[in-house]
Amino acid sequence: MSARLLAALLLALALPGCDEMDQQPRYDSYEESALFSDGKSLQSPPEGTLARDDPAWMAALAERPPMSQALLARGRERFGIYCAVCHDAAGYGRGTVPARGFPQPPSFHIQRLRQAPSAYFVDVITHGHGVMYSYADRVRPADRWAIAAYIRALQQSQDTDVARLGEAERARLAEAAHGE
């Protein structure tokens, strides 16, 4: 028996199995359902749900919020959740994902990204860039600005002249350097 004949025979035997997918159990939109307590298969979205293109949702992208401690704290939290796995906690691009063979993202501390406007980071989070995919479905618009503010704080923290620090901050820095 030739290889072609064997392949054709196997294909002919496999085709009827594909027909099983035509008859999967499912509910039509307005059909009754025993799955939910109200007996409906079509459920309303949870309270507070907004469409991604909802004007109220998108208004948060239009204008940068004022800098505040709360904005930085939120940005730090969101950065830790969504960004640090690739960009690492300090923003150098040496996170756990690139350590496992994926492409390394650029450091936030390179001159090009230091000079980029904060809106650039918001745009990259929204639309993706290079091998980074869009996080628009994961990160709320207001949180994108918070992450951008935190990236600015990271950049400042890695490029601040020690002479600009107060005496207490210099002492803590010296203590941390001796503790390594």
C-alpha positions in Angstrom: 0.0 0.0 0.0 1.5 3.3 -1.0 2.0 6.2 1.4 -0.4 8.4 -0.6 -3.1 5.7 -0.5 -2.6 5.3 3.3 -2.8 9.0 3.9 -6.0 9.3 1.8 -7.6 6.4 3.7 -6.7 7.9 7.1 -8.1 11.3 6.0 -11.3 9.6 4.8 -11.7 7.9 8.2 -11.0 11.1 10.1 -13.5 13.3 8.3 -16.6 11.9 9.9 -15.1 12.8 13.3 -15.1 16.5 12.3 -18.9 16.4 11.9 -19.2 16.0 15.7 -18.3 19.7 16.0 -21.5 20.7 14.2 -23.7 19.3 17.0 -22.2 20.8 20.2 -24.5 21.6 23.0 -25.0 25.4 23.4 -27.7 27.9 24.2 -29.2 30.5 21.8 -29.3 34.0 23.1 -32.9 34.0 24.5 -33.2 30.3 25.2 -34.1 29.2 28.7 -31.1 27.9 30.8 -30.8 25.8 33.9 -27.3 27.2 34.4 -28.4 30.5 36.0 -30.9 31.1 38.8 -33.0 33.5 36.7 -33.4 30.8 34.0 -32.0 33.0 31.2 -29.0 32.0 29.0 -28.3 35.7 28.0 -27.0 37.4 31.1 -26.5 41.1 31.7 -22.9 42.3 32.1 -21.8 42.7 35.8 -22.4 46.0 37.5 -19.9 48.7 36.5 -19.0 47.1 33.2 -18.0 49.5 30.4 -17.3 48.9 26.8 -13.6 49.6 25.9 -14.7 52.4 23.6 -17.1 53.9 26.1 -16.6 57.7 26.2 -16.4 57.8 30.0 -13.7 55.0 29.9 -11.7 56.7 27.1 -11.9 60.2 28.6 -9.3 59.1 31.1 -6.8 58.8 28.2 -7.4 62.3 26.9 -5.7 64.2 29.7 -2.8 63.4 32.0 -3.9 63.5 35.7 -2.1 65.7 38.2 1.0 64.1 39.9 0.2 62.9 43.4 1.4 60.3 45.8 -1.7 58.3 45.2 -1.0 58.3 41.4 2.5 57.0 42.0 1.4 54.4 44.4 -1.2 53.1 42.0 1.4 53.2 39.2 3.8 51.2 41.3 1.2 48.6 42.0 0.1 48.3 38.3 3.7 48.3 37.1 4.5 45.4 39.5 1.5 43.5 38.1 1.8 44.1 34.4 5.2 45.5 33.5 7.9 44.1 35.9 7.8 40.6 34.5 9.5 41.9 31.4 10.9 45.3 32.4 12.0 44.2 35.9 11.3 46.2 39.1 13.8 48.9 38.3 12.9 49.2 34.6 16.1 47.9 33.0 14.4 45.3 30.9 15.8 42.3 32.7 12.6 40.7 34.0 11.8 37.0 34.3 10.2 36.8 30.9 13.3 37.8 28.9 15.4 35.7 31.3 13.6 32.7 29.9 14.5 33.5 26.3 12.0 36.1 25.1 13.2 39.3 23.6 14.5 41.8 26.1 12.6 45.1 26.2 14.6 48.4 26.1 15.6 49.9 29.4 13.5 52.8 30.5 16.8 54.5 31.4 18.1 54.9 27.9 18.2 58.5 26.6 15.5 57.9 24.0 13.0 56.9 26.6 14.1 59.5 29.1 13.3 62.1 26.5 10.0 60.5 25.4 6.8 62.3 26.6 4.8 60.4 29.2 2.0 60.1 26.6 4.4 57.8 24.6 4.3 55.2 27.5 0.5 55.5 27.6 0.4 54.9 23.8 2.7 51.9 24.0 0.5 50.4 26.8 -2.6 51.1 24.7 -1.4 49.9 21.3 1.7 47.9 21.9 5.1 48.3 20.3 7.6 45.9 18.7 7.0 42.5 20.3 5.0 44.0 23.2 1.3 43.5 22.5 -1.4 45.9 23.5 -2.5 46.0 27.2 -5.6 48.0 26.4 -7.8 45.1 27.5 -6.0 44.6 30.7 -4.9 48.1 32.0 -7.6 50.7 32.6 -6.9 54.1 30.9 -6.4 55.9 34.2 -3.9 53.2 35.3 -1.9 53.7 32.1 -1.2 57.3 33.2 -0.3 56.0 36.7 2.2 53.5 35.2 3.7 56.3 33.0 4.1 58.4 36.1 5.8 55.6 37.9 8.1 55.0 35.0 9.1 58.7 35.3 9.8 58.1 39.0 12.0 55.1 38.2 13.9 57.1 35.7 14.5 59.9 38.2 15.5 57.4 40.9 18.2 56.0 38.7 19.6 59.3 37.5 19.5 61.7 40.5 22.7 63.5 41.5 23.5 62.4 45.1 24.2 66.1 46.0 20.5 66.8 45.4 19.5 64.4 48.1 18.9 65.5 51.7 21.2 64.4 54.5 18.9 61.6 55.6 18.5 60.2 52.1 22.3 60.2 51.6 22.8 58.4 54.9 20.3 55.7 53.9 22.0 55.4 50.5 25.4 55.0 52.1 24.0 52.5 54.6 22.5 50.5 51.8 25.8 50.6 49.8 27.7 49.2 52.8 25.1 46.5 53.4 25.6 44.9 50.0 
